[in-house]
Amino acid sequence: MFYETKDHHGLKHNPFKALVAPRPIGWISSQDTEGRVNLAPYSFFNAMASDPPVVAFGCNGRHMAGGVKDSLANIEATGEFVCNIVTYELREAMNMTSTSAPRDVDEFEVAGLTAAPSHLVKPPRVGESPVHLECRYLQTVNLPSDNPADPNNVVFGQVVGIHIDDAIIKDGMIYWPSFHQVARLGYMDYTVVEKVFAMDRPSWPPAG
Ligand SMILES: Cc1cc2nc3c(=O)[nH]c(=O)nc-3n(C[C@H](O)[C@H](O)[C@H](O)COP(=O)(O)O)c2cc1C
């Protein structure tokens, strides 16, 4: 099949997000200028550069109270956030923090998570997560939107500090069998990293 995205796809559900999958989940903690903490998952999330490390996430649509979602509002106001990495063990807690809660609700409390202090930024880390990326806000890029009330924005942050639980390090490398990262497929489906294979980069000209 082929469809132009300005037309209807003709399927039961929009397939787009199921096609660009799996997507890692940035579990973003931030806080507002009064120190109120916020935590929410974002699967339009990825690493964009490594020297220095930069991450980005897409913050789309509006908050239940109108305006942009808390994560974007907080990060633009304070310039800091943390990306916590979601594991299989944390899947239910992560999902719970996606609730459309009023602005003053602390999703750490909602999901019974430990707010661990960060080293370089004010927003706390999810203590139960094995990896945290402490980030300083770089910029927001405003994307086209089909509905002006539902803005699409991409938030970029430079990673200034990284925490890694020693339990997922083996022989100086991240040990996938202990990590269990969760990623989002389409619809309500998720996946967990279980099958890993390696490939060497080819040299030029190709061998043979
Ligand atoms: C697994 C998962 C991934 C999500 N990814 C995104 C995303 O990439 N962008 C987005 O705007 N909302 C995403 N959401 C919805 C937000 O988490 C939800 O709107 C949340 O309430 C936003 O919280 P905030 O206003 O505290 O930032 C996702 C939800 C789940 C469960």
The ligand as a Gaussian input file, in Angstrom:
#p B3LYP/6-31G(d) Opt

LIG

0 1
 C        5.325000       5.322000      26.542000
 C        4.799000       6.721000      26.346000
 C        5.440000       7.564000      25.461000
 C        4.983000       8.875000      25.266000
 N        5.647000       9.663000      24.379000
 C        5.253000      10.937000      24.198000
 C        5.964000      11.791000      23.292000
 O        6.956000      11.388000      22.673000
 N        5.536000      13.068000      23.169000
 C        4.470000      13.556000      23.865000
 O        4.146000      14.732000      23.713000
 N        3.773000      12.763000      24.734000
 C        4.159000      11.481000      24.922000
 N        3.485000      10.677000      25.803000
 C        2.403000      11.259000      26.604000
 C        2.968000      12.065000      27.788000
 O        3.724000      11.219000      28.649000
 C        1.789000      12.657000      28.575000
 O        1.129000      13.621000      27.754000
 C        2.196000      13.282000      29.877000
 O        1.030000      13.545000      30.637000
 C        2.948000      14.578000      29.691000
 O        3.276000      15.030000      30.960000
 P        3.744000      16.486000      31.332000
 O        2.642000      17.462000      31.003000
 O        3.956000      16.332000      32.798000
 O        5.006000      16.784000      30.572000
 C        3.871000       9.359000      25.993000
 C        3.216000       8.492000      26.878000
 C        3.670000       7.184000      27.050000
 C        2.958000       6.256000      28.003000

